[in-house]
Amino acid sequence: MRGKWLAIMIIVVLAVLPGVFTFMVSPEAHAKATSTIMSTQSWTASFTQALKSKNITDEFVYVTDEAGQRVTATITLGEDKKSLIVSKLSPGSYRLHVNKEAFAYSTLKTTSHDIAFTVIEKLEAVKSEKELQQYFEAIIANGNREPEMGILEDSASSSKDSASSTNSSSTTNNQVEGVEEGDIVVVKDGFIYAIKDQSITVVDANNPKNLKLATTIKQKESQYIVKLALYDNVLIAIGEDYIEKSGTSMSTAVFYDITNPKNPKFIREVAQEGYLQDMRITNDTLYLIGNMHPNYWILQEEGTQDLKPKMYDSVDSKEYKSLSLDKISILPNTMDGTYSLITAIDLKNGAKTSANTKGYLGGSSGLYMSEDALYLTTPTYDGNQAVPFGGMMDRIWMPLSSNTQVFKWDLDGTALNFVGTSEVKGSVLNQYSMDEYDGNFRIVTTEGNMWDEKNISRNHLFILDENLKEIGAVKDLAPGEKVYSARFMGEKAYVVTFKQVDPLFVIDVANPRKPTVLGELKIPGFSNYLHPLDDTHLIGIGYDTEERFDPYTKRNFTVTTNMKMSLFDVTDFKNPKEQSTVKIGGKGSYSDVQYNPKALFRNKEYHYFGFPVVLYEGGKSDEVVYQGQGAQIYEITAEKGIVLKGNIINKSAGEPYENWEQNVQRVVYVEDTLYTIARNEVKSYQLKDFKALDTLNIN
């Protein structure tokens, strides 16, 4: 895995390939560095021995060019005293020379280091099949057998809510205005489009008292749909298709003309190999972002292999094709053998022009997109092994601590311009922990693990400039806790951390070079998702908690109880307040909105916010008793706080468990009617008083 320290002393000699780690090993001091950086960035070499600050001089530490001549470069000692940062170099090939006298504890075993690296001005495509194969052979030589994926947490920035439009029907709860994210249910012109496995159910809701099934759009049996998106009169079904014959998984986008919703017409299908990470639509362009893991480890057994990703576009061909070399690049600072694949499709003119697919060696697990840029993130793990958590939870293993690598592309329609990469301390929770504002990238991370008492966790906010150079930071927030949610609202950032109580931090990020914590609020429980109500109020959705004592470990521990929704008043940034709060259900109650903000229902006219909910109550001992499922709608205003308006719950009639087919998945509205959508039924209600109107059963 990329970033992994070698546990044994080994010298790996690698060809000079973009993105390949270079390891120079002495009997006592190890050095870790990357072989390639962008000219807009600094290059870092890390050592296992501390360096002597007074000896970081031209005499003991210097850089030479390809001809062996010394060149002028800025070399500084990192905060950890074990890394050297080299900057202000023009594109070219260089070597960093570190004499043994530069180390703080020089011994007879300490040797000098000579580390090669390259500075590039722009990302170049792979030039030959041989170069591509050498890259994978180098990975195998470095001890990597299979690609390792980062952990994705899909839970809950702009200051604007996409629901602020004057549409007469529901829209997707997108993070950034102008950037569509898609959802399992979309609404257009009185028709509701909902995913059900390999098909799309189209419901005619123009007469809410007489709901009708307009049609069903069926996909191939091997093709599952995960998201829907709309662009003018085009419906886009995003999914995954497993090709059993070749054992290949494809991420797919199928386009339909829905000018006549009762008779959708197939337009085209586009696919890229691998697994879908997510999709976005902005500036008339659809972007599919995913990962593909080539079977490079079989090179040892079967020799030369085609390790290029496959793609498909029905506009151009009926066959799957390998991506051409001029569409493949190796990202700087990476060596994990996984492709990040990005397909860009121009949606103008009926989405009929050719798709542009690019493959970048260097996998990713998180993403954030503004209207102008795409940011992908991936964890970079250290070499420490996971440590078991003792006591009653001795089967739970703590994850490896990691940093986060960030990659950036500028967007120009279907053209992607790679800007560069950077690394920040800690791991990122989800897309809401990231944001772009005035060209700067802001990211909130948790460093370490909150259950590790020897190295307690810390939380940070970093601000990077347009070239991903760090220009400001707030570090070491809430030691011993982790980030549970974050939200950026223009010149303010809000971060919720948790271990036993829920601190809400208010951070001023107006000056990107000097972000400052303004205030902090500590309350029981935590918020999984934060949503802006207005410039000075936030809605928090999460759980209430209580503390208990474990006689086995002789320690207190915290457990979740009921769901909780809060309205935070941050008018006085230095003294945030929990203005209003409601408890929802009992122990075991949950809502998809806590982990997927797309499930949040919003209606601006009525000031409504709602979500699907499954209700439980605490029973004997630690048991929970099913109470019912449905949706709850609240009126939320700065003046009134949180007021329950619609309690649309189908109460349990003795059933011990919830029925997955009947669970409400989304709540939407069209004009003055509210609709709840489950897998097997759609129900309509009057929006003003939630009076039931009709039920449509879907088989």
C-alpha positions as CSV (number, residue, x, y, z in Angstrom):
1,M,0.0,0.0,0.0
2,R,1.2,3.5,-0.8
3,G,2.9,5.2,2.1
4,K,3.8,2.0,3.9
5,W,7.2,2.0,5.7
6,L,9.2,-1.1,5.0
7,A,9.4,-3.4,8.1
8,I,12.7,-4.9,6.9
9,M,15.8,-3.3,5.6
10,I,15.6,-3.5,1.9
11,I,16.8,-1.4,-1.0
12,V,14.4,-1.0,-3.8
13,V,15.8,0.3,-7.0
14,L,13.0,1.7,-9.2
15,A,12.9,3.2,-12.6
16,V,12.2,7.0,-12.6
17,L,8.5,6.9,-13.0
18,P,6.0,9.6,-12.1
19,G,4.5,8.8,-8.7
20,V,6.8,6.0,-7.6
21,F,8.1,6.1,-4.0
22,T,11.9,6.1,-3.7
23,F,13.4,4.4,-0.7
24,M,17.1,4.8,0.3
25,V,18.0,2.6,3.2
26,S,21.0,2.7,5.5
27,P,21.7,0.2,8.3
28,E,20.2,2.6,10.8
29,A,18.4,5.4,9.0
30,H,15.5,5.0,6.6
31,A,14.5,7.7,4.1
32,K,11.1,8.0,2.5
33,A,10.3,10.3,-0.4
34,T,8.4,10.4,-3.6
35,S,10.0,10.5,-7.0
36,T,7.9,13.2,-8.6
37,I,6.3,16.5,-7.6
38,M,4.6,19.4,-9.4
39,S,6.6,22.6,-9.9
40,T,4.1,24.5,-7.8
41,Q,4.8,22.3,-4.8
42,S,7.5,21.5,-2.3
43,W,9.2,18.1,-2.1
44,T,9.7,16.3,1.2
45,A,12.1,13.6,2.2
46,S,11.4,12.0,5.6
47,F,13.9,10.1,7.7
48,T,13.6,7.7,10.7
49,Q,16.4,9.6,12.5
50,A,16.2,13.1,13.7
51,L,18.3,15.8,11.9
52,K,20.5,18.5,13.5
53,S,19.0,21.9,12.8
54,K,22.3,23.8,12.9
55,N,23.8,21.4,10.3
56,I,21.1,21.9,7.7
57,T,23.5,24.0,5.7
58,D,25.0,24.0,2.2
59,E,28.0,22.0,3.6
60,F,26.0,19.0,4.6
61,V,22.6,19.3,2.8
62,Y,22.4,20.3,-0.9
63,V,20.7,19.6,-4.2
64,T,22.4,18.8,-7.6
65,D,20.9,18.8,-11.1
66,E,21.0,16.1,-13.7
67,A,24.6,17.1,-14.6
68,G,25.7,16.8,-11.0
69,Q,26.0,20.6,-10.5
70,R,24.8,22.2,-7.3
71,V,21.7,24.3,-7.7
72,T,20.1,26.9,-5.6
73,A,17.1,25.6,-3.6
74,T,15.3,26.4,-0.4
75,I,15.8,23.5,2.1
76,T,14.1,23.7,5.5
77,L,13.8,21.3,8.4
78,G,10.2,20.1,9.1
79,E,8.5,20.5,12.5
80,D,9.1,16.9,13.3
81,K,12.9,17.4,12.9
82,K,12.9,14.3,10.8
83,S,12.0,15.7,7.4
84,L,13.6,18.0,4.8
85,I,11.4,20.2,2.6
86,V,12.9,21.3,-0.7
87,S,11.2,24.1,-2.7
88,K,11.8,26.8,-5.4
89,L,13.1,24.5,-8.1
90,S,12.3,24.7,-11.8
91,P,11.2,21.6,-13.7
92,G,14.0,19.0,-14.1
93,S,15.7,16.0,-12.5
94,Y,17.5,16.5,-9.2
95,R,19.2,14.7,-6.3
96,L,19.1,15.6,-2.6
97,H,22.4,14.9,-0.8
98,V,22.2,14.6,3.0
99,N,25.6,13.9,4.6
100,K,25.7,11.8,7.8
101,E,26.8,14.9,9.7
102,A,23.3,16.3,9.3
103,F,21.8,13.7,11.6
104,A,21.4,14.5,15.3
105,Y,22.7,11.2,16.6
106,S,25.4,10.2,14.1
107,T,27.0,6.8,14.8
108,L,29.3,4.6,12.9
109,K,26.3,3.0,11.2
110,T,24.9,6.3,10.0
111,T,25.5,6.9,6.3
112,S,24.9,9.7,3.9
113,H,21.8,9.8,1.6
114,D,21.5,10.5,-2.1
115,I,17.8,10.7,-3.2
116,A,16.7,11.3,-6.7
117,F,13.5,13.2,-7.6
118,T,11.9,15.0,-10.5
119,V,10.0,18.3,-10.7
120,I,7.4,18.4,-13.5
121,E,5.4,21.3,-14.8
122,K,2.4,19.3,-15.9
123,L,1.2,15.8,-15.7
124,E,2.3,13.7,-18.7
125,A,0.6,10.6,-20.2
126,V,2.2,7.2,-20.0
127,K,4.5,6.9,-23.1
128,S,4.5,3.1,-23.6
129,E,3.2,-0.2,-22.6
130,K,6.6,-1.0,-21.2
131,E,6.5,2.0,-18.9
132,L,3.1,1.0,-17.6
133,Q,4.2,-2.5,-16.9
134,Q,7.4,-1.3,-15.2
135,Y,5.2,0.7,-12.9
136,F,3.2,-2.4,-11.7
137,E,6.4,-4.4,-11.5
138,A,7.9,-1.8,-9.2
139,I,4.8,-2.0,-7.0
140,I,5.2,-5.8,-6.7
141,A,8.9,-5.4,-6.0
142,N,8.0,-3.0,-3.2
143,G,5.9,-5.7,-1.5
144,N,2.4,-4.7,-2.6
145,R,0.4,-7.7,-3.7
146,E,-3.1,-6.2,-4.0
147,P,-4.6,-2.7,-3.9
148,E,-5.9,-1.7,-0.5
149,M,-9.0,0.6,-0.3
150,G,-9.6,3.4,2.0
151,I,-12.7,3.4,4.2
152,L,-15.6,5.4,2.9
153,E,-18.0,7.0,5.4
154,D,-21.1,8.3,3.8
155,S,-22.5,10.5,6.5
156,A,-22.8,13.9,6.9
157,S,-19.7,23.8,1.6
158,S,-21.1,26.0,0.7
159,S,-23.1,28.5,2.5
160,K,-25.9,28.1,0.0
161,D,-28.5,25.4,0.0
162,S,-29.6,24.0,-3.3
163,A,-33.2,24.1,-2.0
164,S,-33.2,27.9,-2.1
165,S,-34.5,27.9,-5.6
166,T,-38.1,28.8,-6.3
167,N,-38.9,25.4,-7.8
168,S,-42.4,24.0,-7.2
169,S,-41.1,20.6,-6.5
170,S,-38.3,18.9,-4.6
171,T,-34.7,19.1,-5.6
172,T,-31.7,17.1,-4.4
173,N,-30.0,18.2,-1.2
174,N,-26.7,19.1,-2.9
175,Q,-23.7,20.3,-0.9
176,V,-22.7,23.0,-3.4
177,E,-25.1,25.1,-5.4
178,G,-24.7,24.5,-9.1
179,V,-23.2,21.0,-8.5
180,E,-25.8,18.2,-8.9
181,E,-25.2,15.0,-6.9
182,G,-28.1,12.8,-7.9
183,D,-30.3,10.7,-5.6
184,I,-32.4,7.5,-5.6
185,V,-35.5,9.7,-6.2
186,V,-35.9,12.7,-8.5
187,V,-38.9,14.8,-9.5
188,K,-39.7,16.6,-12.7
189,D,-43.0,18.0,-14.2
190,G,-45.3,16.2,-11.8
191,F,-43.6,12.8,-12.3
192,I,-41.6,10.9,-9.7
193,Y,-38.7,8.7,-10.8
194,A,-37.5,6.2,-8.2
195,I,-34.9,3.4,-8.2
196,K,-35.9,-0.2,-7.5
197,D,-33.0,-2.6,-8.1
198,Q,-32.6,-3.0,-11.9
199,S,-35.5,-0.7,-12.8
200,I,-36.8,2.8,-12.5
201,T,-40.4,3.3,-11.4
202,V,-42.1,6.3,-13.0
203,V,-45.1,7.6,-11.1
204,D,-47.6,10.1,-12.5
205,A,-48.3,12.4,-9.5
206,N,-50.1,15.2,-11.4
207,N,-53.3,14.1,-9.7
208,P,-52.3,13.5,-6.1
209,K,-55.7,11.9,-5.3
210,N,-55.2,9.4,-8.1
211,L,-51.6,8.3,-8.3
212,K,-50.7,6.2,-11.4
213,L,-47.8,4.1,-12.5
214,A,-46.8,5.8,-15.7
215,T,-44.2,3.2,-16.7
216,T,-41.2,1.1,-15.5
217,I,-37.8,1.5,-17.2
218,K,-36.0,-1.8,-17.0
219,Q,-32.3,-2.3,-17.0
220,K,-30.3,-5.5,-17.7
221,E,-30.5,-8.1,-15.0
222,S,-26.8,-7.6,-14.3
223,Q,-27.2,-3.9,-14.0
224,Y,-28.1,-2.2,-10.6
225,I,-29.0,1.4,-10.4
226,V,-27.6,3.5,-7.5
227,K,-28.4,7.1,-8.5
228,L,-30.7,9.1,-10.7
229,A,-30.0,12.6,-12.1
230,L,-31.8,15.0,-14.3
231,Y,-30.6,17.4,-17.0
232,D,-33.3,19.2,-18.9
233,N,-35.4,16.4,-20.5
234,V,-32.7,13.8,-20.0
235,L,-32.9,11.2,-17.2
236,I,-29.5,9.7,-16.2
237,A,-29.4,6.3,-14.4
238,I,-26.0,5.8,-12.7
239,G,-25.2,2.2,-11.7
240,E,-23.0,-0.8,-11.8
241,D,-23.0,-3.7,-14.3
242,Y,-21.3,-7.0,-13.7
243,I,-20.2,-8.7,-16.9
244,E,-20.1,-12.3,-15.8
245,K,-18.5,-13.6,-19.0
246,S,-15.3,-11.6,-18.3
247,G,-15.7,-11.1,-14.6
248,T,-15.6,-7.4,-15.1
249,S,-17.5,-4.7,-13.1
250,M,-18.4,-1.5,-14.9
251,S,-19.7,1.8,-13.6
252,T,-22.4,2.9,-16.0
253,A,-24.5,5.9,-17.0
254,V,-27.6,5.2,-19.1
255,F,-29.4,8.2,-20.7
256,Y,-33.1,8.5,-21.5
257,D,-35.1,11.2,-23.2
258,I,-38.1,11.8,-21.0
259,T,-39.8,14.4,-23.1
260,N,-42.7,12.0,-22.8
261,P,-42.3,10.6,-19.3
262,K,-44.8,7.8,-20.0
263,N,-42.6,6.6,-22.9
264,P,-38.9,7.3,-22.2
265,K,-36.5,6.8,-25.1
266,F,-33.0,5.3,-24.7
267,I,-30.3,7.7,-25.9
268,R,-27.0,6.1,-25.0
269,E,-24.9,4.2,-22.5
270,V,-21.4,5.1,-21.2
271,A,-19.3,2.9,-18.9
272,Q,-15.9,2.8,-17.3
273,E,-14.4,-0.2,-15.6
274,G,-14.3,-0.6,-11.9
275,Y,-16.5,0.6,-9.0
276,L,-18.4,3.9,-8.8
277,Q,-17.2,6.4,-6.2
278,D,-19.8,9.1,-7.1
279,M,-21.1,11.4,-9.8
280,R,-21.5,15.1,-10.3
281,I,-23.1,17.4,-12.9
282,T,-22.0,21.0,-13.3
283,N,-21.6,23.4,-16.1
284,D,-23.5,21.1,-18.5
285,T,-21.1,18.2,-17.9
286,L,-21.6,14.9,-16.2
287,Y,-18.7,13.4,-14.3
288,L,-18.4,9.8,-13.3
289,I,-15.7,9.2,-10.7
290,G,-14.6,5.7,-9.8
291,N,-11.8,3.3,-9.0
292,M,-10.4,0.3,-10.9
293,H,-8.1,-2.3,-9.5
294,P,-6.0,-4.1,-12.2
295,N,-4.8,-7.6,-11.5
296,Y,-1.2,-6.5,-11.6
297,W,0.0,-9.2,-9.1
298,I,-0.5,-11.9,-11.8
299,L,2.4,-10.4,-13.7
300,Q,4.6,-12.7,-11.7
301,E,2.7,-15.8,-12.9
302,E,1.6,-14.9,-16.4
303,G,4.0,-12.2,-17.6
304,T,2.7,-9.4,-19.9
305,Q,-0.9,-8.4,-19.3
306,D,-3.2,-5.7,-20.5
307,L,-3.5,-3.6,-17.3
308,K,-5.4,-0.7,-18.9
309,P,-9.0,0.0,-17.8
310,K,-11.8,-0.7,-20.1
311,M,-14.4,1.8,-21.2
312,Y,-17.5,1.8,-23.4
313,D,-19.6,4.4,-25.2
314,S,-22.5,3.3,-27.3
315,V,-22.2,6.4,-29.4
316,D,-18.8,5.2,-30.7
317,S,-18.9,1.4,-30.5
318,K,-20.7,-1.7,-29.3
319,E,-17.5,-3.1,-27.9
320,Y,-15.6,-2.5,-24.6
321,K,-12.2,-1.0,-25.4
322,S,-9.0,-0.6,-23.4
323,L,-8.2,3.0,-22.5
324,S,-5.5,4.3,-24.8
325,L,-2.1,5.2,-23.3
326,D,-2.5,8.9,-24.0
327,K,-5.5,8.9,-21.6
328,I,-3.4,7.3,-18.7
329,S,-1.2,9.2,-16.3
330,I,0.6,8.4,-13.1
331,L,-0.2,10.8,-10.3
332,P,2.7,12.3,-8.3
333,N,3.3,11.0,-4.8
334,T,1.4,7.7,-5.4
335,M,2.2,4.1,-5.7
336,D,-0.8,1.9,-5.0
337,G,-1.6,0.3,-8.3
338,T,-5.2,1.6,-8.4
339,Y,-6.7,3.7,-11.1
340,S,-8.8,6.8,-10.4
341,L,-11.1,6.9,-13.4
342,I,-13.0,10.1,-14.5
343,T,-15.4,10.1,-17.4
344,A,-16.7,13.5,-18.5
345,I,-19.8,13.8,-20.8
346,D,-21.1,16.9,-22.5
347,L,-24.8,17.0,-21.8
348,K,-25.7,19.7,-24.3
349,N,-27.4,18.7,-27.5
350,G,-29.1,15.7,-26.0
351,A,-25.9,14.2,-24.5
352,K,-24.8,12.8,-27.8
353,T,-21.2,13.8,-28.1
354,S,-18.3,11.5,-27.3
355,A,-17.3,10.9,-23.7
356,N,-13.8,11.7,-22.4
357,T,-12.4,9.1,-20.0
358,K,-9.1,9.6,-18.2
359,G,-7.2,7.1,-16.0
360,Y,-4.9,8.2,-13.2
361,L,-2.8,5.7,-11.4
362,G,-3.4,6.6,-7.7
363,G,-6.7,5.5,-6.2
364,S,-9.1,7.7,-4.2
365,S,-11.8,7.2,-1.7
366,G,-13.4,10.6,-1.1
367,L,-14.3,13.6,-3.3
368,Y,-15.5,17.1,-3.3
369,M,-16.4,19.2,-6.4
370,S,-17.1,22.8,-6.8
371,E,-18.2,24.4,-10.1
372,D,-14.6,24.9,-11.1
373,A,-12.5,22.1,-9.5
374,L,-12.6,18.4,-8.5
375,Y,-10.7,17.2,-5.4
376,L,-10.1,13.6,-4.7
377,T,-8.7,12.3,-1.4
378,T,-7.1,9.1,-0.3
379,P,-5.7,7.9,3.0
380,T,-1.9,7.3,3.4
381,Y,-1.4,4.8,6.2
382,D,1.7,4.5,8.4
383,G,3.3,1.2,9.1
384,N,2.0,0.6,12.6
385,Q,-0.3,-2.4,13.0
386,A,-3.8,-2.1,14.2
387,V,-4.1,-2.5,18.0
388,P,-7.1,-4.3,19.6
389,F,-9.3,-2.4,21.9
390,G,-9.4,-4.3,25.2
391,G,-12.2,-5.5,27.5
392,M,-15.6,-6.5,26.2
393,M,-14.8,-5.2,22.7
394,D,-11.6,-7.2,22.2
395,R,-12.8,-8.3,18.8
396,I,-12.9,-4.7,17.5
397,W,-9.6,-3.5,16.0
398,M,-8.6,0.1,15.8
399,P,-7.9,1.2,12.2
400,L,-4.4,2.3,11.2
401,S,-3.8,6.0,11.7
402,S,-3.5,7.8,8.4
403,N,-2.9,11.1,6.7
404,T,-4.9,12.3,3.7
405,Q,-3.5,13.0,0.3
406,V,-5.5,15.5,-1.8
407,F,-5.5,15.7,-5.7
408,K,-6.9,18.6,-7.6
409,W,-8.2,19.1,-11.2
410,D,-9.4,22.3,-12.7
411,L,-12.6,21.7,-14.7
412,D,-13.3,23.1,-18.2
413,G,-16.3,21.0,-19.5
414,T,-15.0,17.6,-20.5
415,A,-11.3,18.8,-20.2
416,L,-9.5,18.0,-17.0
417,N,-6.4,19.9,-16.0
418,F,-4.4,18.3,-13.2
419,V,-3.2,20.9,-10.8
420,G,-1.3,19.0,-8.1
421,T,-1.3,17.1,-4.9
422,S,-0.8,17.8,-1.2
423,E,-0.9,15.8,2.0
424,V,-2.5,16.9,5.3
425,K,-2.3,15.2,8.7
426,G,-5.2,13.0,9.7
427,S,-8.2,11.4,7.9
428,V,-11.2,13.1,6.4
429,L,-14.7,12.0,7.4
430,N,-16.7,12.8,4.3
431,Q,-17.4,15.4,1.6
432,Y,-18.9,17.8,4.1
433,S,-15.5,18.1,5.8
434,M,-14.2,19.7,2.6
435,D,-15.0,23.0,0.8
436,E,-13.6,25.5,-1.7
437,Y,-14.0,29.2,-1.1
438,D,-12.3,32.1,-3.0
439,G,-10.0,29.6,-4.7
440,N,-8.8,28.1,-1.4
441,F,-9.5,24.5,-0.3
442,R,-10.5,23.9,3.3
443,I,-10.5,20.4,4.9
444,V,-11.2,19.1,8.4
445,T,-9.4,15.9,9.6
446,T,-9.0,13.7,12.6
447,E,-5.4,12.6,13.4
448,G,-5.0,9.3,15.3
449,N,-7.6,7.2,17.0
450,M,-9.7,8.5,20.0
451,W,-9.4,5.1,21.7
452,D,-5.7,5.1,21.6
453,E,-4.7,6.4,25.1
454,K,-1.0,6.5,24.3
455,N,-1.3,8.7,21.2
456,I,-4.6,10.6,21.7
457,S,-6.5,11.8,18.6
458,R,-6.5,15.4,17.5
459,N,-8.5,17.3,15.0
460,H,-7.4,19.9,12.5
461,L,-8.6,22.4,9.9
462,F,-6.3,23.1,7.0
463,I,-6.5,25.8,4.4
464,L,-4.7,25.2,1.1
465,D,-4.2,27.7,-1.7
466,E,-5.1,27.2,-5.4
467,N,-1.9,25.1,-5.8
468,L,-2.7,23.1,-2.7
469,K,0.0,24.8,-0.6
470,E,-0.9,25.1,3.1
471,I,-1.5,28.7,4.0
472,G,-3.4,28.4,7.3
473,A,-4.5,25.9,9.9
474,V,-6.2,25.4,13.2
475,K,-4.6,22.4,14.9
476,D,-5.2,20.1,17.9
477,L,-8.9,20.7,18.4
478,A,-10.6,18.5,21.0
479,P,-7.7,16.1,22.0
480,G,-9.0,12.6,22.5
481,E,-12.1,13.1,20.3
482,K,-12.9,12.7,16.6
483,V,-14.9,14.7,14.0
484,Y,-18.5,13.5,13.7
485,S,-19.7,16.3,11.3
486,A,-18.5,19.5,9.7
487,R,-20.0,22.3,7.6
488,F,-18.5,25.3,5.9
489,M,-20.7,28.4,5.5
490,G,-18.7,31.0,3.7
491,E,-16.3,32.7,6.1
492,K,-17.3,30.4,9.0
493,A,-16.7,26.7,9.6
494,Y,-18.6,24.5,12.1
495,V,-17.1,21.3,13.4
496,V,-18.7,18.7,15.8
497,T,-16.4,16.4,17.7
498,F,-17.4,13.7,20.1
499,K,-16.3,11.1,22.7
500,Q,-18.5,11.7,25.7
501,V,-19.9,15.2,25.0
502,D,-20.6,17.1,21.8
503,P,-18.5,20.2,21.3
504,L,-19.6,22.4,18.4
505,F,-16.7,24.6,17.4
506,V,-17.3,27.9,15.5
507,I,-14.2,28.8,13.4
508,D,-13.6,32.0,11.6
509,V,-12.0,31.3,8.2
510,A,-12.4,34.8,6.7
511,N,-8.6,35.2,6.8
512,P,-7.4,32.0,5.2
513,R,-3.9,32.6,6.7
514,K,-5.2,33.0,10.2
515,P,-8.2,30.8,10.9
516,T,-9.4,31.2,14.5
517,V,-11.7,29.3,16.9
518,L,-14.3,31.9,18.0
519,G,-16.5,29.8,20.2
520,E,-17.4,26.4,21.6
521,L,-20.6,24.7,22.8
522,K,-20.6,21.5,24.8
523,I,-23.8,19.5,25.0
524,P,-24.7,15.8,25.4
525,G,-24.9,13.7,22.2
526,F,-23.6,14.5,18.8
527,S,-24.7,15.6,15.3
528,N,-23.9,13.4,12.3
529,Y,-25.1,16.1,9.9
530,L,-25.1,19.9,10.0
531,H,-27.4,21.9,7.7
532,P,-27.5,25.7,7.3
533,L,-30.8,27.3,8.2
534,D,-29.6,30.9,7.6
535,D,-26.4,32.8,8.2
536,T,-26.6,32.5,12.0
537,H,-28.5,29.3,12.6
538,L,-27.6,25.6,12.0
539,I,-29.6,22.4,12.2
540,G,-27.9,19.4,13.7
541,I,-29.2,15.9,13.3
542,G,-27.7,13.0,15.3
543,Y,-28.1,11.1,18.5
544,D,-28.6,11.8,22.2
545,T,-26.2,9.8,24.5
546,E,-25.8,8.7,28.1
547,E,-22.9,7.5,30.1
548,R,-22.8,4.1,31.7
549,F,-20.3,2.1,33.9
550,D,-18.8,-1.2,32.7
551,P,-18.0,-3.3,35.7
552,Y,-15.8,-5.6,33.5
553,T,-13.4,-2.9,32.4
554,K,-14.1,-0.6,35.4
555,R,-14.6,2.3,33.0
556,N,-17.4,4.6,32.0
557,F,-18.6,4.3,28.4
558,T,-21.0,6.2,26.3
559,V,-24.0,4.8,24.4
560,T,-26.5,6.3,22.0
561,T,-30.1,6.6,23.1
562,N,-32.7,8.3,20.9
563,M,-32.3,10.4,17.8
564,K,-31.9,14.1,18.4
565,M,-32.3,17.3,16.3
566,S,-31.0,20.6,17.4
567,L,-31.2,24.2,16.2
568,F,-27.9,26.1,17.0
569,D,-27.9,29.9,17.3
570,V,-24.5,31.2,16.3
571,T,-25.5,34.9,16.1
572,D,-22.9,35.5,18.8
573,F,-20.1,33.4,17.3
574,K,-18.1,33.4,20.5
575,N,-21.1,32.0,22.5
576,P,-23.0,29.5,20.3
577,K,-26.3,28.2,21.9
578,E,-28.6,25.2,21.4
579,Q,-31.7,27.3,20.9
580,S,-34.1,24.4,20.4
581,T,-34.0,20.6,20.5
582,V,-36.3,17.6,20.0
583,K,-35.8,13.9,20.9
584,I,-37.1,11.5,18.3
585,G,-38.2,8.0,19.3
586,G,-36.2,5.9,21.7
587,K,-33.1,3.7,21.7
588,G,-32.6,2.1,18.3
589,S,-34.5,4.8,16.4
590,Y,-32.7,6.0,13.2
591,S,-33.0,7.8,10.0
592,D,-31.0,7.6,6.7
593,V,-30.5,11.3,6.9
594,Q,-27.9,10.8,9.6
595,Y,-25.6,9.1,7.2
596,N,-26.9,10.3,3.8
597,P,-28.0,14.0,3.7
598,K,-29.9,13.3,0.4
599,A,-32.7,12.0,2.6
600,L,-33.4,15.5,4.0
601,F,-36.7,16.9,2.9
602,R,-36.8,20.7,2.5
603,N,-39.6,23.1,1.6
604,K,-38.8,26.8,1.7
605,E,-42.4,28.1,1.6
606,Y,-43.4,26.3,4.7
607,H,-40.0,26.3,6.4
608,Y,-40.2,22.5,6.5
609,F,-37.4,20.1,7.1
610,G,-38.1,16.3,7.4
611,F,-36.7,12.9,6.8
612,P,-37.7,9.2,6.8
613,V,-37.5,7.6,10.3
614,V,-37.8,4.2,11.9
615,L,-38.8,4.3,15.5
616,Y,-37.9,2.0,18.3
617,E,-38.2,2.1,22.1
618,G,-36.0,0.6,24.8
619,G,-37.2,-2.7,26.2
620,K,-35.9,-5.1,28.8
621,S,-32.2,-4.9,29.4
622,D,-30.6,-3.8,26.2
623,E,-33.5,-4.9,23.9
624,V,-35.3,-2.5,21.6
625,V,-38.9,-2.7,20.6
626,Y,-40.1,-1.7,17.1
627,Q,-42.7,1.1,17.1
628,G,-43.2,2.0,13.5
629,Q,-41.8,3.7,10.5
630,G,-42.6,6.6,8.1
631,A,-41.5,10.2,8.0
632,Q,-41.5,13.3,10.3
633,I,-41.8,16.9,9.1
634,Y,-40.7,19.8,11.2
635,E,-41.2,23.6,10.8
636,I,-37.8,25.1,11.7
637,T,-37.4,28.9,12.0
638,A,-35.1,31.2,14.0
639,E,-38.1,32.6,15.7
640,K,-40.0,29.5,16.7
641,G,-37.3,26.9,16.9
642,I,-38.2,23.3,16.0
643,V,-41.9,22.4,15.8
644,L,-43.2,19.0,14.8
645,K,-45.8,19.5,12.0
646,G,-46.3,16.1,10.4
647,N,-45.9,12.8,12.2
648,I,-46.5,10.4,9.2
649,I,-45.8,7.2,11.1
650,N,-47.2,3.8,10.2
651,K,-47.4,2.3,13.7
652,S,-46.4,-1.3,14.3
653,A,-49.4,-3.7,14.5
654,G,-47.5,-6.2,16.6
655,E,-44.7,-6.8,14.1
656,P,-41.4,-7.4,15.9
657,Y,-39.3,-5.9,13.1
658,E,-39.6,-3.2,10.4
659,N,-40.5,-4.2,6.8
660,W,-37.7,-3.1,4.5
661,E,-40.0,-3.0,1.5
662,Q,-42.3,-0.6,3.3
663,N,-39.7,1.7,4.9
664,V,-39.9,5.2,3.6
665,Q,-36.7,6.0,1.6
666,R,-37.4,9.6,0.5
667,V,-39.9,12.4,1.1
668,V,-40.5,14.8,-1.8
669,Y,-43.1,17.4,-2.7
670,V,-44.8,18.6,-5.9
671,E,-46.7,21.9,-5.6
672,D,-48.9,21.6,-2.5
673,T,-48.6,17.8,-2.1
674,L,-46.1,15.7,-0.1
675,Y,-45.1,12.2,-1.2
676,T,-43.4,9.4,0.7
677,I,-41.6,6.9,-1.4
678,A,-40.9,3.3,-0.3
679,R,-39.8,0.4,-2.4
680,N,-43.3,-1.0,-2.7
681,E,-45.5,2.0,-2.4
682,V,-45.9,5.8,-2.9
683,K,-48.2,7.8,-0.7
684,S,-49.6,11.3,-1.1
685,Y,-50.5,13.8,1.5
686,Q,-51.7,17.5,1.6
687,L,-48.6,19.5,2.4
688,K,-50.5,22.0,4.6
689,D,-52.0,19.5,7.1
690,F,-50.6,16.1,6.0
691,K,-54.0,14.6,5.3
692,A,-53.7,11.3,3.5
693,L,-54.8,11.4,-0.2
694,D,-53.8,8.2,-2.0
695,T,-51.6,5.2,-2.0
696,L,-50.0,3.5,-5.1
697,N,-48.8,0.0,-4.6
698,I,-45.7,-0.9,-6.7
699,N,-45.0,-4.6,-7.3
